[in-house]
Amino acid sequence: MTYVIAQPCVDVKDKACVDECPVDCIYEGKRSLYINPNECVDCGACEPVCPVEAIFYEDDLPEEWTWYKDAATDFFAEVGDAGGAAAVGAYGHDPEQVSALPAQK
């Protein structure tokens, strides 16, 4: 895994990162966005454009958000590798850990 989208994205989903990603590896769940670690080329283009500072290199995740690595792994274990987010559109669900969070707005 390379980059991870954490708590600040939940219920926000600004998508500036989606527009910046050169390999279309940022997928949309019901409440959050997820970076596919199998498709990400580790370019880091998404990180500086995130208006809520939700994107971290996996080694730089704040300790309280390290579980988001597992949430992304769970998300892609369920949906698989589509080879590009634009082709599949938004998924109507999130991993259990994210679904269980209180509303962030």
The first five atom37 places (N, CA, C, CB, O) and aatype in JSON, in Angstrom:
{
  "aatype": [12, 16, 18, 19, 9, 0, 5, 14, 4, 19, 3, 19, 11, 3, 11, 0, 4, 19, 3, 6, 4, 14, 19, 3, 4, 9, 18, 6, 7, 11, 1, 15, 10, 18, 9, 2, 14, 2, 6, 4, 19, 3, 4, 7, 0, 4, 6, 14, 19, 4, 14, 19, 6, 0, 9, 13, 18, 6, 3, 3, 10, 14, 6, 6, 17, 16, 17, 18, 11, 3, 0, 0, 16, 3, 13, 13, 0, 6, 19, 7, 3, 0, 7, 7, 0, 0, 0, 19, 7, 0, 18, 7, 8, 3, 14, 6, 5, 19, 15, 0, 10, 14, 0, 5, 11],
  "atom_mask": [
    [1, 1, 1, 1, 1],
    [1, 1, 1, 1, 1],
    [1, 1, 1, 1, 1],
    [1, 1, 1, 1, 1],
    [1, 1, 1, 1, 1],
    [1, 1, 1, 1, 1],
    [1, 1, 1, 1, 1],
    [1, 1, 1, 1, 1],
    [1, 1, 1, 1, 1],
    [1, 1, 1, 1, 1],
    [1, 1, 1, 1, 1],
    [1, 1, 1, 1, 1],
    [1, 1, 1, 1, 1],
    [1, 1, 1, 1, 1],
    [1, 1, 1, 1, 1],
    [1, 1, 1, 1, 1],
    [1, 1, 1, 1, 1],
    [1, 1, 1, 1, 1],
    [1, 1, 1, 1, 1],
    [1, 1, 1, 1, 1],
    [1, 1, 1, 1, 1],
    [1, 1, 1, 1, 1],
    [1, 1, 1, 1, 1],
    [1, 1, 1, 1, 1],
    [1, 1, 1, 1, 1],
    [1, 1, 1, 1, 1],
    [1, 1, 1, 1, 1],
    [1, 1, 1, 1, 1],
    [1, 1, 1, 0, 1],
    [1, 1, 1, 1, 1],
    [1, 1, 1, 1, 1],
    [1, 1, 1, 1, 1],
    [1, 1, 1, 1, 1],
    [1, 1, 1, 1, 1],
    [1, 1, 1, 1, 1],
    [1, 1, 1, 1, 1],
    [1, 1, 1, 1, 1],
    [1, 1, 1, 1, 1],
    [1, 1, 1, 1, 1],
    [1, 1, 1, 1, 1],
    [1, 1, 1, 1, 1],
    [1, 1, 1, 1, 1],
    [1, 1, 1, 1, 1],
    [1, 1, 1, 0, 1],
    [1, 1, 1, 1, 1],
    [1, 1, 1, 1, 1],
    [1, 1, 1, 1, 1],
    [1, 1, 1, 1, 1],
    [1, 1, 1, 1, 1],
    [1, 1, 1, 1, 1],
    [1, 1, 1, 1, 1],
    [1, 1, 1, 1, 1],
    [1, 1, 1, 1, 1],
    [1, 1, 1, 1, 1],
    [1, 1, 1, 1, 1],
    [1, 1, 1, 1, 1],
    [1, 1, 1, 1, 1],
    [1, 1, 1, 1, 1],
    [1, 1, 1, 1, 1],
    [1, 1, 1, 1, 1],
    [1, 1, 1, 1, 1],
    [1, 1, 1, 1, 1],
    [1, 1, 1, 1, 1],
    [1, 1, 1, 1, 1],
    [1, 1, 1, 1, 1],
    [1, 1, 1, 1, 1],
    [1, 1, 1, 1, 1],
    [1, 1, 1, 1, 1],
    [1, 1, 1, 1, 1],
    [1, 1, 1, 1, 1],
    [1, 1, 1, 1, 1],
    [1, 1, 1, 1, 1],
    [1, 1, 1, 1, 1],
    [1, 1, 1, 1, 1],
    [1, 1, 1, 1, 1],
    [1, 1, 1, 1, 1],
    [1, 1, 1, 1, 1],
    [1, 1, 1, 1, 1],
    [1, 1, 1, 1, 1],
    [1, 1, 1, 0, 1],
    [1, 1, 1, 1, 1],
    [1, 1, 1, 1, 1],
    [1, 1, 1, 0, 1],
    [1, 1, 1, 0, 1],
    [1, 1, 1, 1, 1],
    [1, 1, 1, 1, 1],
    [1, 1, 1, 1, 1],
    [1, 1, 1, 1, 1],
    [1, 1, 1, 0, 1],
    [1, 1, 1, 1, 1],
    [1, 1, 1, 1, 1],
    [1, 1, 1, 0, 1],
    [1, 1, 1, 1, 1],
    [1, 1, 1, 1, 1],
    [1, 1, 1, 1, 1],
    [1, 1, 1, 1, 1],
    [1, 1, 1, 1, 1],
    [1, 1, 1, 1, 1],
    [1, 1, 1, 1, 1],
    [1, 1, 1, 1, 1],
    [1, 1, 1, 1, 1],
    [1, 1, 1, 1, 1],
    [1, 1, 1, 1, 1],
    [1, 1, 1, 1, 1],
    [1, 1, 1, 1, 1]
  ],
  "atom_positions": [
    [[0.85, -1.18, 0.0], [0.0, 0.0, 0.0], [0.89, 1.24, 0.0], [-0.96, 0.0, 1.22], [2.0, 1.22, 0.53]],
    [[0.4, 2.27, -0.59], [1.19, 3.5, -0.68], [0.48, 4.64, 0.05], [1.46, 3.87, -2.14], [0.76, 4.89, 1.22]],
    [[-0.4, 5.31, -0.63], [-1.13, 6.4, 0.01], [-2.46, 5.9, 0.55], [-1.35, 7.55, -0.99], [-3.07, 4.97, 0.01]],
    [[-2.91, 6.55, 1.63], [-4.14, 6.15, 2.31], [-4.98, 7.39, 2.56], [-3.83, 5.4, 3.65], [-4.46, 8.44, 2.92]],
    [[-6.28, 7.27, 2.35], [-7.22, 8.35, 2.66], [-7.83, 8.05, 4.02], [-8.33, 8.49, 1.55], [-8.35, 6.96, 4.25]],
    [[-7.76, 9.03, 4.93], [-8.18, 8.82, 6.31], [-9.42, 9.65, 6.68], [-7.04, 9.17, 7.25], [-10.12, 10.17, 5.82]],
    [[-9.66, 9.74, 7.96], [-10.87, 10.31, 8.57], [-11.36, 11.64, 7.99], [-10.63, 10.49, 10.0], [-12.57, 11.79, 7.79]],
    [[-10.5, 12.61, 7.71], [-11.02, 13.89, 7.23], [-11.85, 13.81, 5.94], [-9.89, 14.84, 7.01], [-12.62, 14.72, 5.65]],
    [[-11.71, 12.73, 5.19], [-12.47, 12.57, 3.95], [-13.88, 12.05, 4.19], [-11.73, 11.64, 3.01], [-14.77, 12.26, 3.36]],
    [[-14.09, 11.37, 5.29], [-15.39, 10.74, 5.56], [-16.49, 11.8, 5.54], [-15.37, 10.0, 6.92], [-16.41, 12.81, 6.24]],
    [[-17.49, 11.56, 4.73], [-18.65, 12.42, 4.54], [-18.32, 13.74, 3.84], [-19.29, 12.71, 5.86], [-19.18, 14.63, 3.76]],
    [[-17.09, 13.88, 3.32], [-16.71, 15.09, 2.59], [-16.57, 14.76, 1.1], [-15.38, 15.69, 3.15], [-17.27, 15.34, 0.26]],
    [[-15.68, 13.83, 0.77], [-15.44, 13.35, -0.59], [-15.32, 14.5, -1.6], [-16.55, 12.42, -1.02], [-16.08, 14.54, -2.58]],
    [[-14.4, 15.41, -1.39], [-14.2, 16.57, -2.26], [-13.86, 16.18, -3.69], [-13.11, 17.44, -1.69], [-14.32, 16.84, -4.62]],
    [[-13.08, 15.16, -3.9], [-12.69, 14.59, -5.19], [-11.65, 15.39, -5.97], [-13.89, 14.43, -6.03], [-11.41, 15.09, -7.14]],
    [[-11.04, 16.4, -5.37], [-9.94, 17.08, -6.05], [-8.83, 16.08, -6.34], [-9.41, 18.28, -5.19], [-8.14, 16.18, -7.35]],
    [[-8.65, 15.12, -5.45], [-7.62, 14.1, -5.63], [-7.92, 13.22, -6.83], [-7.49, 13.25, -4.36], [-7.01, 12.79, -7.54]],
    [[-9.19, 12.94, -7.06], [-9.6, 12.1, -8.19], [-9.19, 12.78, -9.49], [-11.14, 11.84, -8.16], [-8.67, 12.13, -10.4]],
    [[-9.44, 14.07, -9.58], [-9.09, 14.83, -10.79], [-7.58, 14.87, -11.02], [-9.62, 16.24, -10.69], [-7.13, 14.94, -12.17]],
    [[-6.8, 14.82, -9.96], [-5.34, 14.93, -10.05], [-4.65, 13.59, -10.32], [-4.79, 15.53, -8.76], [-3.53, 13.57, -10.83]],
    [[-5.3, 12.49, -9.98], [-4.67, 11.17, -10.09], [-4.44, 10.77, -11.55], [-5.54, 10.11, -9.39], [-5.4, 10.67, -12.32]],
    [[-3.19, 10.53, -11.94], [-2.91, 10.2, -13.34], [-3.27, 8.77, -13.72], [-1.47, 10.44, -13.63], [-3.31, 8.44, -14.91]],
    [[-3.52, 7.9, -12.74], [-3.81, 6.5, -13.05], [-5.22, 6.07, -12.64], [-2.8, 5.6, -12.38], [-5.55, 4.88, -12.7]],
    [[-6.06, 7.02, -12.22], [-7.47, 6.75, -11.91], [-7.63, 5.63, -10.87], [-8.21, 6.37, -13.2], [-8.42, 4.7, -11.05]],
    [[-6.87, 5.74, -9.77], [-6.9, 4.68, -8.76], [-7.64, 5.06, -7.48], [-5.5, 4.28, -8.42], [-7.55, 4.35, -6.48]],
    [[-8.37, 6.17, -7.5], [-9.1, 6.61, -6.31], [-10.58, 6.33, -6.52], [-8.86, 8.14, -6.02], [-11.24, 6.92, -7.38]],
    [[-11.08, 5.41, -5.71], [-12.45, 4.91, -5.85], [-13.35, 5.53, -4.79], [-12.48, 3.38, -5.74], [-12.9, 5.92, -3.71]],
    [[-14.63, 5.61, -5.13], [-15.6, 6.23, -4.24], [-16.49, 5.19, -3.57], [-16.46, 7.23, -5.01], [-17.12, 4.36, -4.23]],
    [[-16.51, 5.25, -2.24], [-17.46, 4.46, -1.47], [-18.63, 5.34, -1.11], [0.0, 0.0, 0.0], [-18.76, 6.45, -1.62]],
    [[-19.49, 4.86, -0.24], [-20.67, 5.64, 0.15], [-20.3, 6.89, 0.93], [-21.61, 4.78, 0.97], [-20.89, 7.95, 0.73]],
    [[-19.32, 6.77, 1.85], [-18.97, 7.89, 2.73], [-17.55, 8.39, 2.57], [-19.19, 7.49, 4.15], [-17.21, 9.45, 3.11]],
    [[-16.71, 7.68, 1.86], [-15.3, 8.06, 1.76], [-14.73, 7.64, 0.41], [-14.49, 7.43, 2.9], [-15.37, 6.92, -0.36]],
    [[-13.53, 8.11, 0.14], [-12.77, 7.71, -1.04], [-11.67, 6.76, -0.61], [-12.17, 8.94, -1.78], [-11.24, 6.78, 0.55]],
    [[-11.2, 5.91, -1.53], [-10.19, 4.9, -1.22], [-9.2, 4.81, -2.36], [-10.84, 3.52, -0.96], [-9.58, 4.79, -3.53]],
    [[-7.92, 4.74, -2.02], [-6.86, 4.58, -3.01], [-6.54, 3.1, -3.15], [-5.58, 5.4, -2.61], [-6.23, 2.43, -2.16]],
    [[-6.63, 2.6, -4.38], [-6.33, 1.19, -4.62], [-4.82, 1.0, -4.6], [-6.95, 0.71, -5.98], [-4.12, 1.52, -5.47]],
    [[-4.3, 0.24, -3.62], [-2.85, 0.08, -3.5], [-2.24, -0.72, -4.65], [-2.52, -0.59, -2.2], [-1.04, -0.63, -4.89]],
    [[-3.05, -1.5, -5.35], [-2.55, -2.29, -6.48], [-2.47, -1.47, -7.76], [-3.44, -3.5, -6.71], [-1.78, -1.86, -8.71]],
    [[-3.15, -0.34, -7.79], [-3.16, 0.5, -8.99], [-2.37, 1.8, -8.82], [-4.59, 0.83, -9.36], [-1.95, 2.4, -9.8]],
    [[-2.17, 2.22, -7.58], [-1.45, 3.45, -7.3], [0.01, 3.32, -7.73], [-1.54, 3.8, -5.8], [0.65, 2.3, -7.47]],
    [[0.53, 4.36, -8.37], [1.93, 4.36, -8.81], [2.82, 5.18, -7.87], [2.04, 4.9, -10.23], [3.97, 5.47, -8.18]],
    [[2.25, 5.55, -6.72], [3.02, 6.23, -5.68], [3.58, 7.58, -6.13], [4.15, 5.34, -5.22], [4.68, 7.97, -5.72]],
    [[2.83, 8.29, -6.97], [3.33, 9.57, -7.47], [3.13, 10.71, -6.47], [2.65, 9.91, -8.77], [3.87, 11.69, -6.5]],
    [[2.13, 10.57, -5.59], [1.88, 11.59, -4.59], [1.12, 12.81, -5.08], [0.0, 0.0, 0.0], [0.97, 13.77, -4.33]],
    [[0.62, 12.8, -6.31], [-0.09, 13.96, -6.85], [-1.37, 14.27, -6.08], [-0.42, 13.73, -8.3], [-1.79, 15.43, -6.03]],
    [[-1.97, 13.28, -5.5], [-3.24, 13.46, -4.79], [-3.08, 14.18, -3.45], [-3.88, 12.11, -4.55], [-3.96, 14.94, -3.05]],
    [[-1.99, 13.95, -2.78], [-1.81, 14.46, -1.41], [-1.9, 15.99, -1.29], [-0.47, 14.01, -0.89], [-2.66, 16.47, -0.45]],
    [[-1.17, 16.76, -2.08], [-1.22, 18.22, -1.87], [-2.52, 18.88, -2.29], [-0.1, 18.86, -2.62], [-2.79, 20.0, -1.86]],
    [[-3.34, 18.24, -3.12], [-4.58, 18.88, -3.57], [-5.77, 18.58, -2.66], [-4.89, 18.44, -4.97], [-6.85, 19.14, -2.85]],
    [[-5.6, 17.71, -1.69], [-6.7, 17.37, -0.79], [-7.01, 18.56, 0.12], [-6.35, 16.11, 0.06], [-6.17, 18.95, 0.93]],
    [[-8.21, 19.13, 0.0], [-8.53, 20.33, 0.78], [-8.72, 20.06, 2.28], [-9.77, 20.97, 0.23], [-8.68, 21.0, 3.08]],
    [[-8.94, 18.81, 2.65], [-9.14, 18.49, 4.07], [-7.94, 17.73, 4.67], [-10.41, 17.67, 4.26], [-8.01, 17.25, 5.8]],
    [[-6.86, 17.63, 3.89], [-5.62, 16.97, 4.33], [-5.89, 15.57, 4.86], [-4.92, 17.79, 5.4], [-5.47, 15.22, 5.97]],
    [[-6.59, 14.77, 4.06], [-6.96, 13.41, 4.44], [-6.04, 12.35, 3.86], [-8.37, 13.13, 4.02], [-6.15, 11.18, 4.23]],
    [[-5.13, 12.72, 2.97], [-4.29, 11.74, 2.28], [-2.89, 11.74, 2.89], [-4.23, 12.03, 0.77], [-2.25, 12.78, 3.02]],
    [[-2.45, 10.54, 3.24], [-1.14, 10.36, 3.88], [-0.41, 9.21, 3.22], [-1.29, 10.11, 5.39], [-1.01, 8.22, 2.8]],
    [[0.92, 9.35, 3.13], [1.71, 8.17, 2.79], [1.52, 7.21, 3.96], [3.25, 8.52, 2.54], [1.48, 7.65, 5.11]],
    [[1.42, 5.92, 3.69], [1.07, 4.96, 4.74], [1.96, 5.04, 5.97], [1.13, 3.57, 4.18], [1.47, 4.84, 7.08]],
    [[3.22, 5.33, 5.82], [4.13, 5.42, 6.97], [3.93, 6.72, 7.77], [5.57, 5.33, 6.5], [4.42, 6.84, 8.88]],
    [[3.21, 7.67, 7.2], [2.99, 8.97, 7.85], [1.58, 9.12, 8.44], [3.24, 10.07, 6.86], [1.24, 10.19, 8.94]],
    [[0.79, 8.07, 8.38], [-0.56, 8.15, 8.95], [-0.49, 8.43, 10.44], [-1.34, 6.84, 8.69], [0.29, 7.78, 11.15]],
    [[-1.27, 9.38, 10.94], [-1.33, 9.58, 12.39], [-1.77, 8.27, 13.06], [-2.31, 10.75, 12.75], [-2.58, 7.53, 12.5]],
    [[-1.25, 8.01, 14.22], [-1.51, 6.74, 14.9], [-2.98, 6.41, 15.03], [-0.88, 6.75, 16.27], [-3.38, 5.26, 14.88]],
    [[-3.8, 7.41, 15.32], [-5.23, 7.15, 15.51], [-5.94, 6.77, 14.21], [-5.89, 8.37, 16.1], [-7.08, 6.3, 14.24]],
    [[-5.28, 6.96, 13.08], [-5.88, 6.64, 11.79], [-5.2, 5.49, 11.07], [-5.86, 7.85, 10.93], [-5.51, 5.24, 9.91]],
    [[-4.3, 4.79, 11.7], [-3.61, 3.69, 11.02], [-4.57, 2.6, 10.57], [-2.55, 3.09, 11.93], [-4.27, 1.86, 9.63]],
    [[-5.72, 2.5, 11.22], [-6.7, 1.47, 10.83], [-7.28, 1.73, 9.45], [-7.82, 1.41, 11.86], [-7.9, 0.83, 8.87]],
    [[-7.1, 2.92, 8.91], [-7.6, 3.21, 7.56], [-6.86, 2.38, 6.5], [-7.46, 4.7, 7.25], [-7.41, 2.13, 5.43]],
    [[-5.64, 1.96, 6.78], [-4.95, 1.04, 5.86], [-5.74, -0.25, 5.74], [-3.49, 0.74, 6.34], [-5.94, -0.76, 4.64]],
    [[-6.2, -0.78, 6.89], [-7.0, -2.0, 6.89], [-8.35, -1.78, 6.21], [-7.2, -2.49, 8.31], [-8.85, -2.66, 5.51]],
    [[-8.93, -0.6, 6.43], [-10.23, -0.31, 5.8], [-10.09, -0.31, 4.28], [-10.76, 1.07, 6.29], [-10.95, -0.86, 3.58]],
    [[-9.03, 0.28, 3.76], [-8.81, 0.28, 2.31], [-8.56, -1.14, 1.8], [-7.61, 1.19, 1.94], [-9.07, -1.52, 0.75]],
    [[-7.79, -1.91, 2.55], [-7.54, -3.3, 2.18], [-8.86, -4.08, 2.12], [-6.57, -3.97, 3.17], [-9.1, -4.83, 1.19]],
    [[-9.7, -3.88, 3.12], [-11.01, -4.55, 3.16], [-11.89, -4.13, 1.99], [-11.72, -4.25, 4.48], [-12.56, -4.96, 1.38]],
    [[-11.87, -2.83, 1.68], [-12.69, -2.31, 0.58], [-12.3, -2.99, -0.73], [-12.52, -0.78, 0.46], [-13.17, -3.46, -1.47]],
    [[-11.0, -3.06, -1.03], [-10.56, -3.63, -2.3], [-10.58, -5.15, -2.29], [-9.18, -3.15, -2.62], [-10.62, -5.77, -3.36]],
    [[-10.55, -5.77, -1.12], [-10.72, -7.22, -1.05], [-12.14, -7.58, -1.5], [-10.45, -7.75, 0.39], [-12.37, -8.64, -2.09]],
    [[-13.08, -6.69, -1.21], [-14.47, -6.94, -1.59], [-14.75, -6.56, -3.04], [-15.38, -6.17, -0.68], [-15.4, -7.33, -3.75]],
    [[-14.29, -5.39, -3.48], [-14.64, -4.92, -4.82], [-13.64, -5.34, -5.9], [-14.75, -3.43, -4.82], [-13.97, -5.33, -7.08]],
    [[-12.44, -5.72, -5.51], [-11.43, -6.14, -6.47], [-10.73, -4.99, -7.15], [0.0, 0.0, 0.0], [-10.91, -3.83, -6.78]],
    [[-9.95, -5.3, -8.14], [-9.21, -4.32, -8.92], [-9.94, -4.11, -10.25], [-7.73, -4.77, -9.15], [-9.97, -5.01, -11.09]],
    [[-10.51, -2.93, -10.42], [-11.29, -2.66, -11.63], [-10.44, -2.11, -12.77], [-12.39, -1.68, -11.31], [-10.89, -2.08, -13.92]],
    [[-9.23, -1.68, -12.46], [-8.38, -1.12, -13.49], [-8.69, 0.32, -13.83], [0.0, 0.0, 0.0], [-8.3, 0.82, -14.89]],
    [[-9.38, 0.99, -12.95], [-9.72, 2.4, -13.14], [-11.07, 2.73, -12.53], [0.0, 0.0, 0.0], [-12.06, 2.05, -12.8]],
    [[-11.09, 3.75, -11.7], [-12.3, 4.12, -10.96], [-13.4, 4.68, -11.85], [-11.97, 5.11, -9.9], [-14.58, 4.45, -11.59]],
    [[-13.04, 5.42, -12.89], [-14.04, 6.08, -13.73], [-14.97, 5.06, -14.39], [-13.36, 6.92, -14.8], [-16.16, 5.34, -14.59]],
    [[-14.45, 3.91, -14.72], [-15.25, 2.9, -15.41], [-16.33, 2.27, -14.53], [-14.35, 1.82, -15.94], [-17.35, 1.8, -15.03]],
    [[-16.1, 2.27, -13.21], [-17.06, 1.6, -12.32], [-17.96, 2.56, -11.57], [-16.32, 0.74, -11.34], [-19.02, 2.15, -11.08]],
    [[-17.58, 3.81, -11.46], [-18.39, 4.77, -10.72], [-18.34, 4.52, -9.22], [0.0, 0.0, 0.0], [-17.47, 3.81, -8.73]],
    [[-19.28, 5.1, -8.52], [-19.3, 5.01, -7.05], [-19.87, 3.67, -6.61], [-20.13, 6.15, -6.45], [-20.81, 3.14, -7.19]],
    [[-19.25, 3.14, -5.57], [-19.77, 1.94, -4.91], [-20.7, 2.41, -3.79], [-18.62, 1.02, -4.36], [-20.44, 3.44, -3.17]],
    [[-21.74, 1.7, -3.54], [-22.74, 2.12, -2.55], [-22.48, 1.65, -1.14], [0.0, 0.0, 0.0], [-23.4, 1.56, -0.33]],
    [[-21.22, 1.35, -0.84], [-20.9, 0.86, 0.5], [-19.47, 1.24, 0.87], [-21.09, -0.66, 0.58], [-18.67, 1.67, 0.04]],
    [[-19.18, 1.06, 2.15], [-17.84, 1.28, 2.7], [-17.49, 0.07, 3.56], [-17.76, 2.61, 3.54], [-18.37, -0.73, 3.88]],
    [[-16.23, -0.07, 3.94], [-15.88, -1.1, 4.91], [-16.63, -0.85, 6.23], [-14.34, -1.14, 5.14], [-16.99, 0.28, 6.54]],
    [[-16.83, -1.89, 6.97], [-17.59, -1.8, 8.22], [-17.05, -0.72, 9.16], [-17.56, -3.13, 8.93], [-17.82, 0.0, 9.8]],
    [[-15.71, -0.6, 9.24], [-15.1, 0.37, 10.14], [-15.53, 1.8, 9.79], [-13.57, 0.25, 10.09], [-15.76, 2.61, 10.68]],
    [[-15.62, 2.11, 8.51], [-15.99, 3.45, 8.07], [-17.51, 3.64, 8.19], [-15.54, 3.7, 6.6], [-17.96, 4.69, 8.63]],
    [[-18.27, 2.64, 7.82], [-19.73, 2.72, 7.95], [-20.17, 2.99, 9.38], [-20.38, 1.43, 7.45], [-21.18, 3.66, 9.61]],
    [[-19.44, 2.47, 10.33], [-19.8, 2.58, 11.74], [-19.48, 3.95, 12.36], [-19.1, 1.51, 12.53], [-19.92, 4.24, 13.47]],
    [[-18.73, 4.78, 11.65], [-18.37, 6.09, 12.2], [-19.59, 6.99, 12.3], [-17.29, 6.77, 11.33], [-20.49, 6.92, 11.47]],
    [[-19.62, 7.84, 13.34], [-20.72, 8.83, 13.4], [-20.6, 9.81, 12.24], [-20.7, 9.59, 14.76], [-19.51, 9.99, 11.68]],
    [[-21.69, 10.43, 11.87], [-21.68, 11.41, 10.78], [-20.64, 12.48, 11.07], [-23.09, 12.06, 10.6], [-20.52, 12.95, 12.2]],
    [[-19.89, 12.86, 10.05], [-18.79, 13.82, 10.21], [-19.18, 15.25, 9.88], [-17.65, 13.41, 9.34], [-18.38, 16.16, 10.09]],
    [[-20.37, 15.47, 9.37], [-20.77, 16.83, 9.0], [-21.48, 17.51, 10.1], [-21.64, 16.83, 7.78], [-21.89, 18.66, 9.96]]
  ]
}
